[in-house]
Amino acid sequence: MNRFLLIPLLITLAVADGWADSTSPNIVVIMADDLGLGDVGFHARKFRNQDPIVETPNIDALAENGLWFTDGHSATALCAPTRYSVMSGKNGYRSYAPWGVWSTFAPSALIKGEATLGSVMQDAGYRTGFVGKWHLGGDFLIPGSDQIYRGPKNGDLTGKVDMSKMVGGGPRDMGFDYDFTVPCGIQGPIYTVYENQTWFPLGDDSEIIFFNEQTAKHPQDVSDKGPGLGDSNWDASQLGKLVSQKASNFIRSAATNDQPFFLYFCTHAVHLPHRPPAEFDGKPIKGTTPSNHLDMVAELDMQIKRIVDALKSTDTYENTLIVLMSDNGGLTDGKAAKHGYAPGGGWNGSKNSPLEGGHRVPFIAVWPSQIEAGICDELVVNQDLVATLAALVGTEIPVGQAPDSNNFLPLLTGEGEFQPRPYFVQQAGSRNEVMFRRMPWKLIIQSNHKRTLFEPKSLYNLMDDPTESHNLIDQSEYRATVDQLLKDYRRIVDSGQPTAPSRQALPAKP
């Protein structure tokens, strides 16, 4: 049952020759990295009746003034495959790399020319901008050649890759007019930044070097993914200030035009390595919480403040739809756990887990002039944004594209009929687990890298056991339930049919 109040809303977008006008809403989508429900003060107070370990006043303000989805999910329980699904509106199994594209130098799994989060906005006449972590592959040339480098990402690749330009496979190919791209976020390699596909030096004396613990100005900036090429002035503690400033600059620049704008801001916070700054816009950050991890949550909150302040200072806040979400569940944190921290905020599991805490995430929609604050219990997934935003701005998604993106605009506007998902096809992370949910049941299935193995692993009744504490897989009375759920999962996936009800009248491309 839904428990939310909405102002009845009639959206009329004036579109002439394919261009939206100045009355159309601006849209800002914020993707946090590894942000769990246990990281958000609003969730702690509202649903756990607890004081939060780290205060998040700016995230809380969005939640208090917007629509909070209690059954909001990331497409997967891990970063890269979720980003593919959010951009394309497709489940991961439709990709050539179903478990994610992890290398900076790998081909993008996104298909140029198909509907993406950027293209549906660009096609509606929006000024589109991407800022932050990409993590969807990319194209870099071999020096002195027109050939694209497809080799390893680690090691000293000096002279083997032209790092001066990201020639393709990035945001500009996927519907964004402007980009400020950190190809791997904070966890390189590579450790570089690109603005409109061209290398953005981080200092006046920057050069591309073999970035390792001996050459880095801050050895702790070399992530657990290893050394590789990078900017000699790379400083992970300052990256959040840089990307949030670029996002704010995009808003301020775009707001001077009659053309509405769309910003997709993918911050690296709160992913490892945790390098909190000493302060952020005058607010102390480092050392203000029990761990560097939660210090980064405090920094993320300040990044969001910058975005909201930019909207308010340009008088665009009231007519801007803001969506805040995460790419997967939160991180385990031993230091913070001693103070009562749990990443799932009451749900079992964390990032990379098939349990609810691995993918049930903060999910907020705010539109100050249109949406009254409230709580919604309907199932929504962050890959649903492609269809939802397309419906909002009047872009028609071609047949067969974004087949797993369900339009939840009726939940925001109170207009039209929302078509809930009767089932939920999902995947976890690096252990190749997939999930199939048909309430009250959730089946966790062990797969493999090639997706040729599908063995039932766990069965939970989410109504009776929301914390997934009692695995029913070995109880004989549930054998028929397990068999049917597995059969349905295989049938749906093997058929290639759309999984989003709002797209099911359309044939899907595999």
TIMARTI-137512 format. One record per residue (C-alpha): residue in three letters; x, y, z. Coordinates in steps of 0.5 Angstrom, whole numbers, padded with zeros to 4 digits, always signed. Layout:
<rs>
ALAXYZ...
</rs>
This chain:
<rs>
MET+0000+0000+0000ASN+0002+0007-0002ARG+0003+0012+0004PHE+0004+0019+0001LEU+0001+0025-0001LEU+0002+0028-0008ILE-0001+0035-0011PRO-0005+0033-0017LEU-0001+0035-0023LEU-0002+0037-0030ILE+0005+0037-0034THR+0005+0041-0040LEU+0011+0041-0044ALA+0011+0046-0049VAL+0015+0043-0055ALA+0017+0046-0061ASP+0021+0043-0067GLY+0023+0038-0061TRP+0026+0043-0056ALA+0023+0044-0049ASP+0022+0051-0047SER+0024+0055-0041THR+0017+0053-0037SER+0020+0045-0037PRO+0023+0043-0031ASN+0030+0042-0030ILE+0033+0035-0028VAL+0038+0033-0023VAL+0040+0026-0022ILE+0045+0025-0017MET+0048+0018-0016ALA+0052+0017-0010ASP+0057+0011-0009ASP+0057+0006-0004LEU+0052+0010+0000GLY+0047+0005+0004LEU+0041+0006+0008GLY+0045+0006+0014ASP+0049+0012+0012VAL+0043+0017+0012GLY+0040+0021+0018PHE+0033+0021+0016HIS+0033+0014+0015ALA+0036+0013+0022ARG+0031+0017+0025LYS+0025+0016+0021PHE+0025+0008+0020ARG+0030+0006+0026ASN+0028+0011+0031GLN+0035+0012+0032ASP+0040+0018+0032PRO+0045+0017+0026ILE+0052+0016+0027VAL+0054+0021+0022GLU+0049+0027+0021THR+0047+0028+0014PRO+0043+0035+0014ASN+0043+0036+0007ILE+0041+0029+0004ASP+0036+0029+0010ALA+0033+0036+0007LEU+0032+0033+0001ALA+0028+0027+0004GLU+0024+0031+0008ASN+0022+0035+0003GLY+0021+0030-0003LEU+0018+0023-0004TRP+0022+0017+0000PHE+0022+0010-0003THR+0022+0005+0002ASP+0023+0000-0003GLY+0028+0003-0008HIS+0033-0001-0011SER+0040-0001-0015ALA+0040-0005-0021THR+0045-0009-0018ALA+0049-0010-0012LEU+0056-0007-0015CYS+0058-0001-0018ALA+0059-0002-0026PRO+0054-0006-0028THR+0049-0002-0024ARG+0051+0004-0028TYR+0050+0000-0035SER+0043-0001-0033VAL+0042+0006-0030MET+0044+0009-0037SER+0041+0004-0042GLY+0035+0002-0038LYS+0037-0006-0039ASN+0039-0011-0034GLY+0046-0013-0034TYR+0045-0020-0037ARG+0043-0016-0044SER+0050-0013-0044TYR+0056-0017-0047ALA+0059-0016-0040PRO+0054-0018-0036TRP+0058-0017-0029GLY+0060-0010-0031VAL+0065-0007-0035TRP+0071-0005-0031SER+0077-0003-0035THR+0078+0004-0037PHE+0080+0001-0044ALA+0075-0004-0045PRO+0069-0003-0050SER+0063+0001-0047ALA+0057-0004-0047LEU+0053+0002-0048ILE+0050+0002-0056LYS+0051+0008-0059GLY+0045+0011-0062GLU+0040+0007-0057ALA+0036+0011-0052THR+0040+0013-0046LEU+0039+0017-0040GLY+0043+0023-0043SER+0040+0022-0050VAL+0032+0022-0048MET+0034+0029-0045GLN+0038+0031-0051ASP+0032+0029-0056ALA+0027+0033-0052GLY+0031+0039-0053TYR+0035+0039-0046ARG+0042+0042-0045THR+0045+0036-0042GLY+0051+0035-0037PHE+0055+0029-0034VAL+0060+0030-0028GLY+0064+0025-0024LYS+0065+0018-0025TRP+0064+0014-0031HIS+0066+0007-0030LEU+0063+0004-0037GLY+0069+0003-0041GLY+0072+0008-0046ASP+0077+0009-0052PHE+0084+0012-0052LEU+0088+0011-0058ILE+0095+0008-0059PRO+0100+0014-0060GLY+0101+0015-0067SER+0096+0011-0069ASP+0088+0011-0071GLN+0088+0005-0067ILE+0084+0004-0060TYR+0088+0001-0054ARG+0085-0005-0051GLY+0090-0008-0047PRO+0091-0008-0039LYS+0089-0002-0035ASN+0095-0004-0030GLY+0102-0002-0030ASP+0107+0003-0033LEU+0103+0004-0040THR+0108+0010-0042GLY+0108+0011-0049LYS+0103+0005-0050VAL+0097+0010-0049ASP+0095+0017-0051MET+0092+0019-0045SER+0091+0027-0048LYS+0084+0025-0050MET+0078+0020-0049VAL+0076+0019-0056GLY+0070+0015-0055GLY+0066+0011-0051GLY+0064+0016-0046PRO+0059+0021-0044ARG+0059+0025-0051ASP+0057+0019-0055MET+0051+0018-0050GLY+0047+0024-0051PHE+0051+0029-0046ASP+0053+0036-0049TYR+0058+0037-0043ASP+0062+0032-0039PHE+0067+0033-0034THR+0069+0025-0033VAL+0073+0021-0028PRO+0074+0015-0032CYS+0074+0010-0026GLY+0072+0015-0020ILE+0077+0015-0014GLN+0079+0008-0015GLY+0083+0008-0021PRO+0087+0006-0026ILE+0087+0011-0029TYR+0088+0017-0025THR+0086+0022-0029VAL+0080+0027-0031TYR+0077+0029-0038GLU+0073+0035-0039ASN+0069+0035-0046GLN+0074+0029-0048THR+0080+0032-0047TRP+0085+0031-0041PHE+0084+0036-0035PRO+0091+0037-0032LEU+0090+0038-0024GLY+0095+0043-0023ASP+0100+0048-0027ASP+0105+0043-0027SER+0101+0036-0029GLU+0104+0031-0033ILE+0102+0024-0034ILE+0106+0019-0030PHE+0106+0012-0028PHE+0102+0013-0022ASN+0104+0008-0016GLU+0106+0009-0009GLN+0113+0011-0010THR+0111+0017-0015ALA+0104+0019-0012LYS+0104+0025-0008HIS+0100+0021-0003PRO+0101+0014-0004GLN+0095+0012+0000ASP+0091+0015-0007VAL+0093+0009-0010SER+0087+0004-0010ASP+0087-0003-0009LYS+0086-0004-0016GLY+0093-0002-0017PRO+0098+0003-0020GLY+0097+0005-0027LEU+0097+0012-0031GLY+0095+0018-0028ASP+0096+0025-0027SER+0102+0027-0023ASN+0098+0032-0018TRP+0092+0027-0017ASP+0090+0028-0010ALA+0084+0024-0008SER+0082+0028-0002GLN+0080+0034-0007LEU+0077+0031-0012GLY+0070+0031-0009LYS+0071+0039-0009LEU+0073+0039-0016VAL+0067+0035-0019SER+0062+0038-0014GLN+0064+0045-0017LYS+0064+0043-0024ALA+0057+0040-0023SER+0055+0047-0020ASN+0058+0051-0025PHE+0054+0047-0030ILE+0048+0049-0027ARG+0050+0056-0026SER+0052+0056-0034ALA+0046+0053-0036ALA+0041+0057-0032THR+0043+0063-0036ASN+0039+0060-0042ASP+0032+0059-0044GLN+0033+0052-0045PRO+0032+0047-0039PHE+0038+0043-0037PHE+0039+0036-0035LEU+0045+0034-0030TYR+0047+0027-0028PHE+0052+0028-0023CYS+0056+0021-0021THR+0060+0023-0015HIS+0065+0018-0013ALA+0063+0019-0005VAL+0063+0014-0001HIS+0068+0009-0005LEU+0075+0007-0003PRO+0080+0009-0002HIS+0077+0014+0004ARG+0081+0020+0003PRO+0076+0026+0007PRO+0079+0033+0006ALA+0080+0037+0012GLU+0075+0041+0011PHE+0069+0043+0006ASP+0067+0050+0005GLY+0069+0051+0012LYS+0066+0045+0015PRO+0071+0041+0018ILE+0070+0034+0015LYS+0077+0029+0017GLY+0076+0026+0024THR+0069+0028+0025THR+0066+0021+0025PRO+0069+0015+0028SER+0072+0013+0021ASN+0075+0016+0015HIS+0069+0012+0011LEU+0064+0016+0015ASP+0068+0022+0014MET+0066+0021+0007VAL+0059+0021+0008ALA+0060+0028+0011GLU+0063+0030+0005LEU+0058+0027+0000ASP+0053+0031+0004MET+0057+0038+0003GLN+0057+0036-0004ILE+0050+0035-0005LYS+0049+0042-0001ARG+0053+0045-0007ILE+0049+0042-0012VAL+0042+0045-0008ASP+0045+0052-0007ALA+0047+0053-0014LEU+0040+0051-0016LYS+0037+0056-0011SER+0042+0062-0013THR+0040+0061-0020ASP+0032+0061-0018THR+0032+0054-0021TYR+0031+0050-0015GLU+0023+0050-0015ASN+0022+0048-0022THR+0028+0042-0022LEU+0026+0035-0021ILE+0032+0032-0016VAL+0033+0025-0016LEU+0038+0022-0011MET+0040+0015-0011SER+0046+0010-0010ASP+0049+0005-0014ASN+0049-0001-0009GLY+0048-0002-0002GLY+0053+0001+0004LEU+0060-0001+0006THR+0062-0005+0012ASP+0066-0001+0017GLY+0069-0004+0023LYS+0071+0002+0026ALA+0064+0005+0026ALA+0061-0002+0027LYS+0063-0001+0035HIS+0059+0005+0035GLY+0053+0001+0032TYR+0054+0003+0025ALA+0050-0002+0020PRO+0051-0001+0013GLY+0044-0003+0011GLY+0040+0001+0016GLY+0036-0005+0019TRP+0037-0010+0012ASN+0041-0015+0012GLY+0047-0015+0007SER+0052-0010+0004LYS+0055-0008-0002ASN+0056-0014-0007SER+0051-0018-0003PRO+0045-0021-0006LEU+0041-0019+0001GLU+0037-0013+0001GLY+0042-0009+0004GLY+0046-0010-0002HIS+0041-0007-0006ARG+0036-0003-0003VAL+0038+0004-0002PRO+0037+0011-0001PHE+0032+0013-0007ILE+0029+0020-0006ALA+0025+0025-0011VAL+0024+0032-0010TRP+0021+0037-0014PRO+0019+0043-0009SER+0014+0046-0014GLN+0010+0040-0015ILE+0011+0034-0010GLU+0009+0034-0003ALA+0013+0031+0002GLY+0012+0023+0003ILE+0013+0016+0003CYS+0012+0011-0002ASP+0012+0004-0001GLU+0012+0002-0009LEU+0018-0002-0012VAL+0022+0003-0016VAL+0029+0001-0019ASN+0034+0006-0021GLN+0034+0003-0028ASP+0027+0006-0029LEU+0030+0013-0030VAL+0030+0012-0037ALA+0023+0011-0038THR+0021+0016-0033LEU+0025+0022-0035ALA+0023+0020-0042ALA+0015+0020-0040LEU+0016+0027-0037VAL+0019+0030-0042GLY+0016+0027-0048THR+0021+0023-0051GLU+0019+0017-0055ILE+0024+0011-0053PRO+0024+0007-0060VAL+0021+0000-0060GLY+0026-0005-0057GLN+0030+0000-0053ALA+0030+0001-0045PRO+0026-0006-0044ASP+0027-0006-0037SER+0026+0001-0035ASN+0019+0002-0032ASN+0016+0009-0032PHE+0014+0011-0025LEU+0012+0018-0027PRO+0005+0017-0024LEU+0008+0016-0017LEU+0011+0023-0018THR+0005+0027-0021GLY-0001+0023-0019GLU-0003+0023-0026GLY-0004+0016-0030GLU-0004+0009-0028PHE+0003+0006-0025GLN+0004-0001-0027PRO+0008-0004-0021ARG+0013-0010-0023PRO+0010-0017-0021TYR+0017-0019-0021PHE+0024-0017-0020VAL+0030-0019-0024GLN+0036-0017-0021GLN+0044-0019-0020ALA+0048-0018-0014GLY+0056-0017-0015SER+0063-0021-0016ARG+0060-0028-0014ASN+0056-0028-0020GLU+0049-0029-0016VAL+0043-0027-0019MET+0036-0026-0015PHE+0029-0027-0017ARG+0023-0023-0013ARG+0016-0025-0013MET+0013-0023-0007PRO+0013-0025-0002TRP+0019-0030-0005LYS+0026-0028-0006LEU+0030-0033-0009ILE+0038-0033-0010ILE+0041-0037-0015GLN+0048-0038-0016SER+0051-0037-0023ASN+0057-0037-0026HIS+0061-0032-0030LYS+0059-0034-0037ARG+0052-0035-0034THR+0051-0042-0036LEU+0050-0044-0029PHE+0043-0043-0025GLU+0043-0047-0018PRO+0038-0044-0013LYS+0042-0042-0007SER+0037-0039-0002LEU+0030-0038-0001TYR+0027-0032+0003ASN+0020-0030+0005LEU+0021-0022+0005MET+0014-0021+0008ASP+0015-0026+0014ASP+0023-0025+0014PRO+0025-0018+0012THR+0032-0019+0015GLU+0033-0025+0011SER+0035-0029+0017HIS+0032-0036+0015ASN+0034-0039+0009LEU+0028-0044+0007ILE+0032-0047+0001ASP+0033-0054+0004GLN+0026-0055+0007SER+0022-0060+0003GLU+0015-0056+0003TYR+0018-0050-0001ARG+0021-0055-0006ALA+0016-0053-0011THR+0016-0046-0010VAL+0024-0046-0011ASP+0023-0050-0018GLN+0017-0045-0020LEU+0021-0039-0019LEU+0027-0042-0022LYS+0023-0044-0028ASP+0020-0037-0029TYR+0027-0033-0028ARG+0030-0038-0034ARG+0024-0037-0038ILE+0024-0029-0037VAL+0031-0028-0038ASP+0032-0033-0044SER+0026-0030-0048GLY+0029-0023-0048GLN+0022-0020-0046PRO+0022-0014-0043THR+0021-0014-0035ALA+0019-0007-0034PRO+0011-0007-0035SER+0011+0000-0038ARG+0015-0003-0044GLN+0012-0010-0044ALA+0008-0009-0050LEU+0014-0008-0054PRO+0019-0013-0057ALA+0026-0013-0053LYS+0033-0014-0057PRO+0037-0019-0053
</rs>
